[in-house]
Amino acid sequence: MFAGLGMLFVIYGVYAFSLPAVQPTHWDDIASSASTVGYIADNFRWLGMLSAMFGVLSIAVAYGGLRTGQRWAWFTLLSYPAFLAMAIVYTWPGLVWSPILIASVAALWLDSRWIFSKRERYP
């Protein structure tokens, strides 16, 4: 689940990072000056890099640690609900993130039953 969500974040990150270069006039209708358009384009580039790196982190943790049942990976993936809750509060399409938030909380709950069921996993 988290590897799939991570891949979606990577795809979205590439889209957001490349949007200012592919469609340079995308924000001309809502911005009054060239400096404002540049500011919005820079924000999209940073959002793209943040999303892509979050996706790479998610894929690495899901395949590296969560798959083998390591507890540090589960605690690391707790950043998903926090990241998505911030996206719901601080971005204009906030409710779009709600199904992903619910799915990530459900996946963490299901994984917690498996990860924390044994006392000692490693000798």
Buried (B, 14 or more C-beta within 10 A) or exposed (E): BBBEBBBBBBEBBBBBBEBBEEEEEBBEEEBEEEEEBEEBBEEBBEBBBBBBEBBBBBBBBBBEBBEEBBEEBBEBBEBBBEBBBEBBEEEEEBEEBEEBBEBBBEBBEEBEEEBEEEEEEEE
